[in-house]
Amino acid sequence: MLNVMSRSGRTVPILCCDCCGAWIANAGLAAAVYKPAVADEEVGQVFLAHKGGCHDQLEARLGGPAPWLELTKYLEDAMHNSGHSLEDQILNRQEDDEIGRL
């Protein structure tokens, strides 16, 4: 889930696990889990989970094994599909380091 956290007088964006609610501090240790789309152009909900127990619990809630992507890959693809390229992100890096990052 998308959340914000107050840190040193700033409000910064963070991702939290949809299973346990805790901050996902390492995207490499998390997954984006979803039910497969049935029809072309159908939009489905995505859940974020820590790998391991949270991922297993989330799949159980969804009714069994579910498709998933590494969270890092999901975020990269979502940025691309929303019109923000990796090149754009690199250009904005200096400003991002000054505001909005932990």
Secondary structure, 3 states (H helix, E strand, C coil): CEEEEEECCEEEEEEECCCCCCECCCHHHEEEEECCCCCCCCCCCEEEEECCHHHHHHHHHCCCCCCEEEHHHHHHHHHHHCCCCHHHHHHCHHHHHHCCCC
